[in-house]
């Protein structure tokens, strides 16, 4: 069993296992806490996890992958991206630092810490827990902003965090769009579409509007 967080009732804070701040350990794919990615089973993109979409990109980033490419001269070659399981642990360390130190953010965020907030923190701040790890990373960003909602789910389910301190789970659903000409509504990942003549069109048109309103509210108020 992988090491998990421990909670100190006297200080009301969490302690991270020593392994979580050991580079060789967190960069070993065998130590990723959800190897079969079952945390995401049943979500809208589960059936596409090996082909396309955000979940597919997340899994390929964690596990590593090989891509068949074509050069400008038409030559075929393979490009291998190494596994990056450390991304989860960087996220988890950032989450713990925020949960342990509510003075780091405004009181209004106390009950609404979500994956996106944690990712922004991990990408922006020299964290105490990461002082010996951040030099291992080259580049401006440690974690893709697209992975916040996914990482929050893994953290809540596998880290040992108490349910009272769960990160807020953001809505995940297939992005919808509407054709400006025919007004058909379609899902970007599944490619399913509904024309105005379809009996379920109004439901999906309302879903598209609700999704746009949710995104606007999230971007405005966090």
Long-range contacts (C-beta under 8 A, 24 or more apart in sequence): 2-31, 2-33, 2-158, 4-158, 4-159, 4-160, 5-96, 5-159, 5-160, 5-161, 6-160, 7-162, 13-100, 14-96, 14-99, 14-100, 14-161, 14-165, 16-92, 16-93, 16-96, 16-129, 20-89, 20-92, 20-93, 20-129, 21-93, 21-129, 21-130, 21-132, 21-133, 23-86, 23-132, 23-133, 23-136, 26-85, 26-86, 26-88, 26-89, 26-90, 26-133, 27-83, 27-84, 27-85, 27-86, 27-136, 28-85, 29-62, 29-63, 29-64, 29-83, 29-85, 31-85, 32-62, 32-85, 32-88, 33-88, 33-154, 33-158, 33-159, 34-154, 34-157, 34-158, 39-153, 39-154, 39-157, 39-158, 40-150, 40-153, 43-172, 44-172, 44-173, 44-174, 44-189, 45-172, 45-174, 45-189, 48-189, 48-190, 52-189, 53-189, 54-146, 54-147, 54-150, 55-150, 57-144, 57-146, 58-146, 58-147, 58-150, 61-87, 61-144, 61-147, 62-87, 62-88, 86-133, 86-136, 87-142, 87-143, 87-147, 87-151, 88-151, 88-154, 88-155, 90-122, 90-130, 90-133, 90-142, 90-143, 91-115, 91-118, 91-119, 91-122, 91-143, 91-147, 91-151, 91-155, 92-155, 92-159, 93-122, 93-127, 93-129, 93-130, 94-118, 94-119, 94-121, 94-122, 94-125, 94-127, 94-130, 95-152, 95-155, 95-159, 95-161, 95-167, 96-129, 97-121, 97-127, 97-128, 97-129, 99-161, 99-165, 109-222, 111-168, 112-168, 112-222, 113-167, 113-168, 114-148, 114-149, 114-152, 114-167, 114-168, 114-169, 114-170, 115-147, 115-148, 115-149, 115-150, 115-151, 115-152, 115-153, 115-155, 115-167, 115-170, 116-145, 116-148, 116-149, 116-170, 117-148, 117-222, 118-148, 118-151, 118-152, 118-167, 119-143, 119-144, 119-145, 119-147, 119-148, 119-151, 120-145, 170-218, 171-214, 173-211, 175-211, 176-204, 176-207, 176-208, 176-211, 177-208, 178-205, 178-208
